[in-house]
C-alpha cells in the first residue's frame, strides 16, 4: 500500500504505462500532469532504512511492496500478453514474462495464462499448472482456488485437499478460513470441516483468536468455537468506517457491510492485535481488552490496532503513537502517520512530506518524499520528486 493525503489506511497507487526493460536506469522517466495542470517529474525508487537509494524504477510501472524477498512489477499490455516481472531486493530481474502475476507468499505467486490461474515458484518455474478459474495466495500452507464455479483449497503440490464447492473463500488464519455457503459465511478447518457453521454476512477473519463478524442485525466478536464473546454496542455499529489494511482473510456476502468496501480487500481497524482492539464510544476511539472492557479510554479521533507494541492514533487532528498503557511514546505532532513495519513508521509533516521515524520518534529517514510505502524485506518505495500542494495544511 502507498500512503497518500487521504485518510485511507490502504491505497494502491496504480500507475498505468509500459514497463521499460531498463527500469533501473535513469532513462525512461515520464512526466505526469497533476490535477491543477502543473507538471511533475515523477521518479520512484526503493530505499533502505538509512534512506539510501538501492535502485530506481520507472514511474510508468505499477509496483507494490516486497513480499517473500521479491517485488512484482507490472506494465500495461493488451489481451493476454505478458505484463508481470519479479525483481529481488537489489533490483535485479529474477523472472519475467508472466500474465497477471500476484504477490509471492510462502514461496509461490499466482499467475495467469489463457484465462486460467496457476502458480510459479521463486525461480519463475511453473510449479502448479494453469487449471484454476481464480486463486488467492497461499496462507498457512493452503491456497483458495476456484474450479467448476466453486472454491476449494490446494496444498503446495497443487493437490486439492478441500473440494471446491464453496461459493467464496479466503485464506487461512490461525487454522481457520472463512468460506461462503448458501449465501452465508462460516469457518472451516484445514480438513474442510465446519468449525463454525455459515451464519454471517461479513467477517474480518481470526486475529488473536477472535474474529469480528456481522449479520443483518448485529455485530460482535466470536471465539474459534463460534461463541459470542464481545457484543458491539449500537453506537459503535454506526461508527464511521475506515479500512485498516489489506485482508486476505476477510469475506463479505455483500449484505450489511460498510458502504463502498469489499471485505476480500480491506479489514476493519476494530481488529484484535497484541491483546487489544480499537473500539468506538461517545464519538471517540479507545481500546478494549478481550473481556470487552475499555482499558484505554475513548479519547481519540481515530485509532488503529497495535503493531510492534505501538498503536497509531489521532487526537486534535495530529497523529502519534501510544503504548498499551495509553501513554504517548511518540507525541501527536504529525499530519498523518502509518503503522510501524520492520521497526519504522511512515509519517507526514507540513505540506505532506513523508519520512520514517523509529520507535523513539526520531527520524530514521528525513521527511522529503511526496509518497512512500511501508518497509518490507528492508525496502520501501518512495517518490523522489513531485509537486507538493502547498495549499494543503
C-alpha positions in Angstrom: 0.0 0.0 0.0 1.1 3.5 -0.6 0.3 6.4 1.7 -1.5 9.4 0.2 -3.1 12.6 1.6 -6.4 10.8 2.2 -7.3 9.1 5.5 -7.4 5.6 3.9 -5.1 3.1 5.5 -4.7 1.2 2.3 -4.2 2.7 -1.1 -2.7 1.1 -4.1 -1.1 3.6 -6.4 -1.9 2.4 -9.9 0.5 3.9 -12.5 -0.5 2.9 -16.0 2.0 2.7 -18.8 4.7 0.4 -20.2 7.5 -1.0 -18.1 10.7 -0.4 -19.9 13.1 -3.3 -19.5 15.8 -1.0 -18.3 13.6 0.2 -15.5 16.6 0.6 -13.2 18.4 3.1 -15.3 18.0 6.9 -15.3 16.3 6.7 -18.7 12.6 6.4 -19.5 11.2 8.6 -16.8 7.8 10.0 -17.6 6.3 13.4 -16.8 2.8 13.4 -15.4 0.3 16.2 -15.3 -1.1 17.0 -11.9 -4.8 17.8 -11.5 -4.0 21.5 -11.2 -2.3 21.5 -14.6 1.3 21.7 -13.2 3.9 19.2 -14.4 5.7 16.9 -12.0 8.7 14.8 -12.9 7.7 11.6 -11.1 10.6 9.4 -10.2 10.4 6.4 -7.9 13.0 4.4 -6.0 13.3 1.8 -3.4 15.3 2.8 -0.3 16.9 1.1 2.6 16.3 2.1 6.3 19.2 4.5 6.1 17.4 6.4 3.4 19.8 5.3 0.7 18.5 4.5 -2.8 19.1 0.9 -3.6 17.5 1.0 -7.1 15.2 3.2 -9.2 12.1 2.1 -11.1 10.2 3.7 -13.9 7.3 5.8 -12.9 5.4 4.2 -15.7 5.5 0.8 -13.9 3.0 -0.3 -11.3 4.7 -1.9 -8.4 3.7 -2.7 -4.8 5.6 -3.9 -1.8 8.2 -6.6 -1.4 6.9 -10.0 -0.3 9.0 -13.1 0.2 12.0 -11.1 -0.9 10.6 -10.4 -4.4 8.7 -7.5 -5.9 6.1 -7.8 -8.6 6.4 -5.1 -11.3 3.6 -4.7 -13.8 3.1 -3.0 -17.1 0.1 -2.2 -19.2 -0.4 -4.6 -22.2 -3.1 -5.8 -24.5 -5.0 -9.1 -24.3 -3.1 -12.0 -22.8 0.4 -10.5 -23.3 3.0 -10.9 -20.5 2.7 -8.0 -18.1 4.4 -9.0 -14.9 8.0 -9.4 -13.8 9.7 -10.1 -10.5 12.9 -8.4 -9.1 14.9 -9.0 -6.0 15.8 -6.5 -3.2 18.8 -5.3 -5.2 16.6 -4.5 -8.2 17.8 -7.4 -10.3 15.4 -9.2 -12.6 14.6 -12.7 -11.4 11.7 -13.8 -13.5 9.9 -12.2 -16.5 7.2 -12.8 -19.0 4.1 -13.6 -16.9 0.4 -12.6 -17.2 -1.5 -11.1 -14.3 1.1 -12.1 -11.7 0.3 -11.9 -8.0 2.5 -11.3 -4.9 4.7 -14.0 -3.6 3.6 -15.7 -0.4 5.1 -18.8 1.1 7.3 -19.3 -1.9 4.5 -19.1 -4.6 2.8 -16.5 -6.7 -0.4 -16.9 -8.7 -0.1 -16.1 -12.4 -2.5 -16.2 -15.4 -2.5 -17.9 -18.8 -5.3 -18.0 -21.4 -7.8 -17.1 -18.7 -6.6 -19.7 -16.2 -4.6 -19.3 -13.0 -1.5 -21.3 -11.9 1.4 -20.7 -9.5 5.1 -20.1 -10.1 7.9 -20.7 -7.6 10.7 -18.1 -6.8 12.8 -19.2 -9.7 10.0 -18.4 -12.1 9.2 -22.1 -12.8 5.6 -23.0 -13.2 5.1 -25.2 -10.1 1.3 -25.6 -10.2 -0.4 -25.7 -13.7 -2.9 -23.2 -15.0 -6.1 -25.0 -14.3 -8.0 -22.7 -11.9 -10.6 -20.1 -12.8 -9.5 -18.0 -9.8 -6.9 -18.2 -7.0 -5.7 -16.4 -3.9 -2.2 -16.6 -2.3 -1.0 -19.3 0.0 -1.6 -18.9 3.7 -0.6 -21.5 6.3 0.2 -23.9 3.5 -3.1 -23.8 1.6 -4.4 -21.6 -1.1 -8.1 -20.9 -2.1 -8.8 -21.8 -5.7 -11.8 -21.8 -8.0 -12.8 -24.8 -10.2 -16.2 -25.5 -11.7 -17.6 -22.3 -10.3 -16.8 -23.4 -6.7 -13.9 -22.6 -4.3 -11.8 -25.1 -2.6 -8.2 -25.3 -1.3 -4.9 -26.8 -2.7 -1.7 -27.6 -0.9 1.8 -26.7 -2.0 2.0 -29.6 -4.5 -1.2 -28.4 -6.2 -3.3 -31.2 -4.8 -6.9 -30.4 -4.0 -7.2 -31.0 -0.3 -10.6 -29.3 0.3 -13.2 -29.9 -2.5 -14.3 -26.8 -4.5 -18.0 -26.5 -3.5 -18.0 -23.2 -1.6 -19.4 -20.0 -3.2 -16.5 -17.9 -2.0 -13.4 -18.4 0.2 -10.4 -16.6 1.7 -7.1 -17.6 3.1 -6.5 -19.4 6.4 -5.7 -17.5 9.6 -5.0 -19.2 12.9 -6.1 -22.5 11.5 -9.5 -21.4 10.1 -10.7 -20.0 6.8 -13.8 -18.0 6.1 -16.0 -19.6 3.3 -19.4 -18.8 2.0 -22.2 -21.4 1.6 -25.8 -20.9 0.7 -25.4 -17.1 1.0 -23.8 -17.1 4.5 -20.3 -17.1 5.8 -18.8 -19.6 8.3 -15.4 -21.0 9.1 -13.8 -24.4 8.2 -10.6 -26.1 9.5 -7.8 -27.5 7.3 -9.7 -30.8 7.0 -12.5 -28.9 5.3 -14.9 -29.5 8.2 -17.2 -26.8 9.5 -15.8 -25.3 12.7 -18.4 -22.5 12.8 -21.5 -23.0 10.6 -22.3 -20.4 8.0 -24.4 -17.6 9.5 -22.7 -14.3 9.0 -22.8 -11.6 6.3 -19.2 -10.4 6.8 -16.2 -11.5 8.8 -12.7 -10.0 9.3 -11.0 -13.3 9.9 -9.4 -14.5 13.1 -6.7 -12.5 14.8 -5.6 -13.1 18.4 -8.1 -16.0 18.5 -11.1 -13.6 17.9 -13.0 -12.6 14.8 -15.2 -9.5 14.3 -18.4 -10.7 12.5 -21.6 -9.1 11.4 -25.0 -10.4 10.4 -28.0 -8.4 9.1 -28.8 -7.1 12.6 -25.9 -7.5 14.9 -22.1 -7.1 15.1 -19.9 -8.9 17.6 -16.6 -10.8 18.3 -16.6 -14.6 18.3 -14.0 -17.1 19.5 -12.8 -20.1 17.5 -15.7 -22.2 18.7 -18.2 -19.6 17.3 -19.2 -18.4 20.8 -20.2 -14.7 21.1 -17.6 -13.2 23.5 -18.0 -9.4 23.0 -21.1 -7.6 21.9 -20.6 -4.4 19.9 -22.8 -1.5 21.1 -25.4 0.1 18.9 -23.4 3.3 18.8 -20.2 1.5 17.8 -22.1 -0.3 15.0 -22.7 3.1 13.4 -19.0 4.2 13.6 -17.5 5.8 10.5 -15.7 3.1 8.7 -12.1 3.3 7.6 -10.2 0.3 6.2 -7.1 -0.6 8.2 -5.2 -3.0 6.0 -5.3 -5.4 3.1 -7.2 -8.5 4.2 -6.5 -12.0 2.9 -8.9 -13.5 5.5 -11.9 -11.2 5.5 -15.0 -12.0 3.5 -18.4 -10.4 2.8 -21.7 -11.6 1.2 -22.3 -8.0 0.1 -25.0 -7.5 2.7 -24.8 -5.4 5.9 -21.3 -4.2 5.2 -19.8 -0.8 5.3 -20.6 1.0 2.1 -18.1 1.0 -0.6 -15.6 -1.5 0.7 -15.0 -5.1 -0.2 -14.1 -7.4 2.7 -12.0 -9.5 0.4 -9.8 -6.5 0.1 -10.0 -4.5 3.3 -10.3 -5.2 7.0 -11.7 -3.1 9.9 -9.5 -1.3 12.3 -11.6 -2.8 15.1 -9.4 -5.9 15.0 -7.6 -7.5 18.0 -3.8 -7.3 17.8 -1.5 -7.9 20.7 -4.4 -8.4 23.0 -6.3 -5.1 22.4 -8.7 -3.7 19.8 -9.8 -0.2 18.9 -13.4 0.5 19.8 -15.8 3.4 19.3 -17.8 5.1 22.1 -19.1 8.6 22.7 -17.8 9.5 19.2 -14.2 8.7 20.1 -12.0 5.7 19.9 -10.3 3.9 22.7 -9.1 0.3 23.3 -10.9 -2.7 24.7 -9.4 -6.0 26.1 -10.7 -9.5 25.3 -13.4 -9.1 28.0 -14.8 -6.1 26.1 -13.7 -3.6 28.8 -12.1 -0.3 27.9 -8.5 -0.3 29.2 -7.6 2.8 27.2 -10.4 5.4 27.4 -12.1 6.6 24.2 -10.5 9.9 23.5 -9.0 9.6 20.0 -10.5 10.8 16.8 -9.1 7.7 15.2 -7.2 4.7 16.4 -5.7 1.7 14.8 -4.5 -1.8 16.1 -1.3 -2.3 17.9 1.7 -3.2 15.7 5.1 -3.9 17.1 3.9 -2.7 20.6 2.7 0.7 19.4 -0.6 2.0 18.1 -1.2 4.8 15.7 -3.8 7.3 17.0 -5.1 10.7 16.1 -6.0 13.4 18.6 -6.7 17.1 17.9 -6.0 16.4 14.2 -2.5 15.2 14.9 -1.1 11.7 14.8 1.2 10.0 17.2 1.9 6.6 18.8 0.8 5.2 22.2 1.9 2.1 24.2 -0.5 -0.4 25.8 -0.9 1.8 28.9 -2.3 4.6 26.6 0.8 6.7 27.2 2.1 8.7 24.2 5.6 7.3 23.3 5.7 9.4 20.2 3.8 12.7 20.7 1.0 13.6 18.4 2.6 16.1 16.0 2.3 14.6 12.6 -0.1 15.5 9.8 -0.5 11.8 9.1 1.1 8.5 10.1 1.1 4.8 9.2 1.7 1.7 11.3 5.2 0.5 12.3 6.7 -2.0 9.9 10.2 -3.5 10.5 10.9 -1.0 13.3 10.0 2.2 11.4 6.8 4.1 10.6 6.0 6.5 7.8 4.9 9.9 9.0 4.0 13.1 7.2 4.8 16.7 8.3 3.7 20.0 6.7 2.8 20.0 3.0 2.5 16.2 3.2 6.2 15.5 3.1 6.8 11.9 4.3 9.7 10.3 6.1 10.2 7.5 8.6 10.6 7.5 12.3 11.9 4.9 14.7 10.1 3.7 17.9 11.5 6.6 19.9 10.1 9.1 17.4 13.4 10.1 15.9 13.6 10.4 12.1 15.4 7.4 10.6 14.7 8.8 7.1 14.1 12.6 6.9 10.7 13.8 5.5 11.2 14.8 1.9 9.0 12.4 -0.1 5.6 13.0 -1.6 4.6 9.4 -1.5 6.0 6.5 0.5 5.2 2.8 1.1 5.9 0.7 4.2 9.2 -1.3 4.7 9.1 -4.9 3.6 12.2 -7.0 3.3 14.2 -4.0 4.2 12.9 -1.9 1.3 10.4 0.9 0.9 9.1 2.6 -2.2 9.4 6.4 -2.4 8.6 9.1 -4.9 11.8 11.1 -5.3 10.4 14.2 -6.9 6.9 15.6 -7.3 4.6 18.5 -6.9 3.7 19.4 -3.4 0.3 21.0 -2.9 1.3 23.9 -0.7 -2.4 24.8 -0.2 -2.8 21.7 1.9 -2.4 22.4 5.6 
